[in-house]
């Protein structure tokens, strides 16, 4: 018997960008959630749900506009190494997703690594998975470029 629907296609992509900025400048921009809409495509707002600071376990609210749809998703910080790494994940009936940023600094060169994983859950998202797979590299490049520019502006570099 052939299953009615194959398992959802996992989308996983990685991109990197070398920057002249320090790891601290990049990480401070990642943790300043007020700046996120200035560099992350489709982001309307990213906010802490509870009082406190961005850290492992922090609950966030992500508001976005995408493909004519506006929504808000609860998410959480799933990985956090100060000055080096932040990972955020969210899940709803449509999609399970995680994205992270890892900052490397070797021999005076800072590199920002961006990793995204999407697991479509709903039929609607599965149907547009190919379009997402094609659009995601450009969005990731735009996020990295925007992050670099936002960090430069925040530090006056």
N, C-alpha and C positions, 0 to 999 in steps of 0.2 A: 504494500500500500504506500502510495506517495503522499507525503505530508502536504496539507493544503498550503502551508506557507513555510518557506525555508527560514532558518534562524536569522534573526536580524543581523545586518552587516555592521560589524564594528568599524568605526572610522577612527583611525589613529594617525596623527601627523605630528611632525617635529620641525621646528624652524629655529634658526639662531641668528643673532646679529651682534657684531662687534661694535663697541661704543668707546668713545674717548672719556666717558664719565666714570666715576668711581662706583664700585659695587654699592657703597652706602647711599649714593645719590639715587641710583636705580631702585634700590630696596625701599628707601623712604617714599619714593613716588608710588611704588606698588602698595604700600601700607597706608598712604593718604587717600582714603576711599573717595573723598570729595573730588579728587582729580581723575578718577577712573573714567567718567564719561568723556573727558577730553582726549583720551588716547585709545580707549577700547571701542571698536566699531559696534554699533547697535546698542550700546549701554546708555540708559537714561539715568540710572543711579545705582550705586552699590553702597549699602549702609549696614552698620552694625545693628543688630536687633536689640542686644542688651548693652548696657553701659560697659565700658572697658576699652580695651585696645585690641587690635588685630593680633591674634595669636592662635595656636592650635586649639581647636574646639570652638572657636568663636562662631556664633550664628550670624549669618548675613542675609540681607534681602537684596536680590538682584532684579532691577526693573529694566526692561529692554523693549526695543521696537525692531521687529524683524519680519520680512516678507508680508508687510501690511498688518501684522499682528502686534499688539502691545500687551505685555504681560509682566507679571512679577513672580519670581521663584524664590523659595527659601533655599539657602545653600549654607555650607559651612566650610571653615578652614580645616582641611584634613591633613595638612603637612605644613610645618613652619620651623625653619631654622633661621634665626635672626641674621640679617645681612646676606643671606645666601639662597633661601628657598621658601616659596609659598605655593601651596596647592589648595584649590577650591573645588568642591564638588556639589552638584545638585542633581535632583532626580524628581521627576513627576510622571504622570501617566503617558506622556509623549516621548520623553527621552531621559536617559541617564548620562550625565556628562561630568567630566573633570578637566580642569586645565591647571597647568602649573608653570611656574617660572623658576628657573635655576640660574644663579649668577656665578660665573667662574671668573677668577682673576689670576692669571699666570703671566709672569714675565712682563708686568706692566700693562697687560691687555685685558680688558673686561669684555666678557661675552655673555649675552643674555640668551638663555635657551628657553624655548616655549614649547610645551607639549600639550596636545589636546586629544582627548578620547571621547567619542560619542557612541552611545548605543541606542539606536532608535527603538522605541517600544511600540508606539502606535502605528497603525496602518498608514496614516497620513504622513508621518515622518519617514517611515520606511519607503514610501513612494517617492519622496524627494531626497532620499539618501544620496543618490548620484549627484544631484545638484549641490547638496551640501559638501560632498567630497570635492567637487570642482571649485566651489567658492571658498572653502576654508583656507587653502594656502594663501590666497590674497588677503583674506581677513587677518590671518596670523601675521603676515608681513606688515600689514597696516598697523596692527596692535604693537608690534615691536618697534616700528618706526615712530609711532605716536608716543609710546612709552619713553623712548630715547629723547624725543623732542620735549615732552612734558617735564621730564627730569632735568633737562638742560634749562628750561624756562624757570623751574622751581629753584634751581641753584644759581641762576644768573650766569650759567656757563655759555 
